[in-house]
Amino acid sequence: MSTGRVAVIGGGQNCEHEVSLASAAAVAGALETAGYTVVRLTIERDGSWRHGDVGCPIDLADAIQVLRTCAAAVPVLHGPRGEDGTLAGLCDLAGVPYVGSGVLAGALAMDKWATKLLAEDVGIATAPATLLTRSTAPGYRWTRPVVVKPVAAGSSQGVSLAGTPDDLEPALAAAFALDRRVLVEDVVVGREIDLAVLGRPDGTRTVAPALEIVADGLFDYDQKYGGDADFRVPAPLSDAERKALEDAAVAMFDALGCAGVARVDFFLTAGGPVLNEVNTMPGFTEQSQVPKMFAAAGVSYAELLDLLVRDVLG
């Protein structure tokens, strides 16, 4: 085993497959630039594994053996069957150190309902919401504009704004296509502010400069990945606003038990921060929010990844 040999895992069996492939390719390239020997592993949509640039098919047992030849793994999967603790559990069982949050933190953060309950328990506001299943959804009645979203999905997939009663049925259908449970949340009026929290092995927490998303309406998948997103970093904030957001972000990071880096998304309202969601493995190309936030602090993309890997190597 070489301390410079690192596995980068991308893909996944969910609607964020393509986003993950882009993140994993960028991470692998940056780590190679930083001097690591990178082993590329890809999980296909059907759950099969591929190894290397040419994508040689391997089975799960072989994938574990490949992982065990590496000093560390960088799981760059977004969404269910990856970011939700699934891949962390595999690495744990294989005995391979990995970048990012563990099983419990990944599972809790992926579940937006569980995250909401935990946030409220530690005194962080969230949007009022109703949890629906296919059996309870027919009894729900639209009374005001709401945001409809799958409980466990990302990249704004399956998220819709139901501004009228006629919008509700197709919004629910889009969300149920991705999950068995759906959240119907009150619309929150406020600025969209993201924060990136970096947890170090010594227990210190670093919060990168906040990023504001300026969007016309709902910040959806097309705006996120179509190249038209308007990210402003550092976000223009008063000292009091910045402290409130940073304190809430660190509180959520610690309450969930996150490790490595996580992105904590808020709405900044007249009454203070309202938590939207927590991403334990957010998009990670150089143009993604988290790398942009750390770049604003003077930490380059390659430096950030090198730091994350070195922290798990000990």
C-alpha positions, 0 to 999 in steps of 0.5 A: 500500500502506498500513502499516495494511492487514492481511490476516487469513486463516482457515478451512483444509482440515482438521478445525480449520476451525471453530476457525480461523474463530473465531480469525480473527474474533476477531483481525480484530475486535481489530486493527480496534479497534487501528486497522488496516484489516483485509482478511478472507480465508477458505479454505474446506474445499474449498480455495476462497477468499473475500474480505470479510465477505460472503465473495465467492468469488475464485480463488487468483491473486486472493487473492494480488493481495489479499494484495499490497495489504496491508502484512502478513498474519496467517495464523490457520490451525490444522493441516495446509495452513495452520499446517504452513508451507503458508500461510507459503510462499504469503506468502513467494512473494507477497512479503508479510510475515506474523505467525508462524513460517516454512515450516520451523518450521511443518512441523517443529512440525506433525509430532509425530514430527519434533518429538519427535526434535528435542526429544530431540536438544536434551535435552528429554524426550518420551513413549516412542512408536511411529510406525505406518502402515497397513501397520505398525499390524496388527503392533502389540500393546497391552501397557499404556495408550497415547495414540493420535494423528495425527502431524499434527493439532491441537485434540485431534482424532483423539486417544484413550486406549486403556486396554484392548486393546479400545480400540486398534482404534477409537483407531487408526481415529480417528487414521488417519481424519485422517493416514497416520501415527499416534503411539502414546505411553506415558501420561505422568502429570503436570500439563498445563502450557502456556507461550507464548513470544514471539520479537522481531526483536532476538532476545529471548524473552519467556515469559508466565506458565505456564497449567495445564490441570486436566482430568478424564482426557484433555483432548479437543476438547469440553473445549477448546471447550465452555466447560468447560475449567479454565485456571489462570494463573499456574500454581502452580509452584515457582521451580525448576519454572518455570525448567525449563519456561521454559528447555525452552520457549525451547529448543524455540522456538529449535530449531524456528526459530519466530517470533512467538508459539508455545505449547509444551505440557508434562507436568510430572512428578516427573522434570521437564518432558516435552514434549507438542507445539508449536503455531506458530499456537495457538487465538487467541480472547481466551479461548484459552490464549495470550492468557490467559497474556499477559493475566496478564502485563498484555498485553491481547489487542489489545496482543499482536496489535498487537505481533505485527503491528508486529514484522513491519512493522519 
